[in-house]
Amino acid sequence: MDKPYRPKITRATRPLTTEVEAVNERGEALPTPIAGEHPLTLYVDKREVVTLMTLGQCPEALAIGYLRNQRLVRSIEEIAAVQVDWETEAAVVTTRKQIKRLKEKMKKRTVTTGCGQGTVFGDLMEEIDTIRLRDDVALTEETLYAVLDAVRKHETVYKSAGAVHGCALFDGPEIVYFIEDVGRHNAVDAIAGQMWLDRVDGSDKIFYTTGRLTSEMVIKAAQMRIPFLVSRSGLTQMGHRIAAQVGITMLGRAVGKHYLLFTGNHRFVKTVTQTMLA
């Protein structure tokens, strides 16, 4: 059986932290890890698209996921190669057939509330009505608590250096991917790209983010056909409206044994009683 198609890609991960000297309140010099932040300019078929500020954990997946979530490419088969070169701070994507109307699509964009370079190209907001999520899947309260516990225990750049957002894809209580970046939109794009590379179906998965649930985050989760969206932070009015519109099961302020269920109540199953929590 032939292997699924996979574009040619580099593997140009950068060190995620670097050590600098800081002085504490007692005047003591302390070696201190800080998060990396690097500009990465994305080129598609020799055309400059955007410059992303990134931690550099998964730059090839980030480039692919960015193009996926902006709907500049419709499938992984459209991409021939992704080459990342940190000396030139460039991610060069070559498509198998040049993207039609790329210049026109780049002109029509909305700058969102995402950290850094959050953008939504073209008519994404108008295409939301075409997205359909599965209703034959459920998230139990027990699984939600297992997800939150797994995130709490996971070793992260945030724990050592701070200054980053984390996103994770879960299959039930198990972590499939955990990616951090200086902006939450980069982390979700990198997961989207990795899902394409690994042929991972999002229709029964849980997406977790440390960042707030804005319209951009909800749209990207919906585009990946992910029905469950969980955040330890809050949400925006537009994020709530779009989540309700597409029917995502969205939970915010989710930490420890606490959460707020905002939309998509029909997929959430309460299984843990107060007695069990005592």
N, C-alpha and C positions, 0 to 999 in steps of 0.2 A: 504494500500500500504506500502510495506517495506521501511524503511528509507535507504538512500544510505549508503554504507559501510564507516566506519570511524574508523581508528586505535585508540587504547587506548593511550592517551597522557596526560602528566602532563601539568600544567600551571605555569611555573616557571619564570615568568617575573621578572627581577631585577629592582631596582630603576635606572632611566635613567640618573640622575645627582646626584652629591654629592657636598657639599659646603666646600670650603677651604678658607683660608685667603690669600689675595694678597695685595701688597702694590702698590699704584698708583704713578704717577709721582710727586705728591705733598707730598709723604711720608705718606699718609693716609692708614690705614689698612681697607680693604674692604672684607666682606664676598662675595665670588664669586662662582657661580655654574660652575662646569666643567662636561664634559660628562664622563659617565662610560666607562670602557674598561676592558673586562674580557676574559681570555682564556677559550675556551670550546672545549674539545677534543671529536671528534665524533667517536663512535665505532659502527660497524655494525656486528651483530652476533659475538660479542666478538673480532672482529679484529679492531685495531686502523686504522682509515682512514686519519684524518687530524685534526689539531688544528686550530680553528678559533678564531680570536680576535674580540669580539662582544660587542655591547652596552647592549645586553641582553633583548631587547624589546620583541622579539617573538622567543625564542630559539628552540622550537619544530618545528615551521614552517620553521625556518632557516635550521634545520637538514634535514627536508623532501625536501625542495627546493634545497638544495645542492645536494642531491642524485638524484633528478629529473633532474636538469640542467647538471649534470655530466653523465646522462644516466646510472647510476648504478642501478636504478630501473625504470621500464617502466610505472607503474601505482600505484595509492595509494593503490590498493588492495594487492600489494605485501608486504606492511608494516603492521606488526601486532601491534607494540607498539613503542612509543618514550618516553623515560624517561630522564628528565634533572635533575641533582643534582648539585647544585652550590657548595656544600661542597667539592665534589670531582672534580668539574669543568668538568663534563662529560655529554655528550648526548648519550644515549645508544639506538640504533635502533635495533629492532628485526624484522626480516622478516618472512613471512609465509613459504617461501621456501628459503633456503640460495641462495644468489646471485651466479650465475655461473661465474666462472673465475674471481672472485673479485681480487685475487692477481695479475693476469695477467693484468687486466684493470688498476690497481693502478700503475703498472710499466710504462705504456705507457701514459705519460701525458706531457702537455706543460704548463710551467709557463707563465702566461700572465702578462699584465701591470696593472692588477687590484691591488688596495691597499691591502697589506697584503698577504693573501693566495690564490690569484686568480689562478685557474688552470682549464684546460680543459682536461678531461680524454679521452683515447682511440682514436677513429677515428672520433671525432665530425666534424673536418674540412672536412673530406671526405663525411660525411653524409649530409652536407648542401644542396647538390643538390636534396635531397629527400623532402625537406621542401616546402610546398605549402601554400601560404597565400591567403586569400580571396581578390578578385578584385571587389566584388559587394558592398563594403563599402567605405565611403568617410569621410574625415575630412575637415570641412569648416573652413575658416579663423576665423569666428565668434566663433566657438567652441574652436579653439586653444586659442583665447584671453581669453575666459571664463576659460579654464584650467589654464592658466598662472595667472589669477587673483585669482582663488581658491587656488593655491599653495602659492601665496603671502600672502593671508589672513590666511592661516592655521597656528595654533599654533604649534610650533616645538621646539625640543631640540636645534636646531641650533640657534634659536633666543635668547635663554637664555644662552647657554653655548658654541655654536660654535663646531668645531672639528668633525662634523659628515656629512655624506651624506644622502640625502633623496631620496626615490623613491615612486612613487604613481601610482596606477592603476585607470584609469578613465573610466566610462561608459558615453560617451558623456561628458558634463561639470561637472558631479557629481563624487566626489571621492569615490571609492570603498574601497581602502586601502591606507594608507600613513604610510610608515615604514622608520625609520632612523637607521643608524648603522655607525660604525667607518669606514667601507669600503662600497663602493657602490655595490660591488658584493654581500656582505652579505644582503643588503637591497633588491636587486632584487631576491635573492634566497628565502628570507623570504616571499616575495609576491608570488613567484612561489609555495611555499609550502602551503600557505594559500589558494591559488586558487584551489589546489588539494583537500584540506580539505573541502572547501565550494562548490566544484563542479562548479567553475566559468569558463566559456568558454572565452578564450582570443581573439577569432577570429574577434571580432568587437570592441575591447578595445583600449585605448590609454595608453601608458606607458611613464611616465615622470621621469626623473632623474636629480639631480643636478650635477652629475659627467660627465666626458667626455665620448664620445661614442667610446669606443674601440671595437676591434673584439669580446672580451668576452661579452660585453653588447649586441651587435647586435645578436650574436649567441643565447644568452639566450632569448632575446625577440622573435626571430624567432622560437625557440623551444616551446615557450608558444603560438605560432601561433598568436602573436600580430602584427597587420599590421602597427601601428603608433608608432613611437619612437621619443620622444621630449626631448631635454636637454637645460639647460640654458648655458651649456659649449660648448666646441668645439668637434672635432672628430679626429681620427687618420686615416692614409691612409688605413690601413687594415680594420678598421671599415667601411670606405666608400666603399671599394671594396666589402666586404661581403654584406652590405646593398643593393648595386646595384645588386648583384648576386641573392639574395633571393627576391628582390622587395619590401623591407620595405620602407614605406614613412617616411623618417628621416629628422628631423628639428633640427638644432643647434642654439646656440646663441639666444635662445628664451627667451626674457625678455620684459615685458610690451607689447608694440605694435611692437616689432622688432623680426625678425626671419630670418634664412637662410634655405631654402628648398634645400636639397642636393640630395635626391633620392626619387623614387616613386611618381613623380609629378602627375601621372595619378589618384591618389586617393585624391589629395588636390584640394579643391574648393575655389577660392578667392571670398569672399563675401563682404568684407568691403572696401568701396571706400575711397580714400584720403579725400573727402569732409566729410564723416561720421566721420573720425578721427580728423578733424579740430576742 
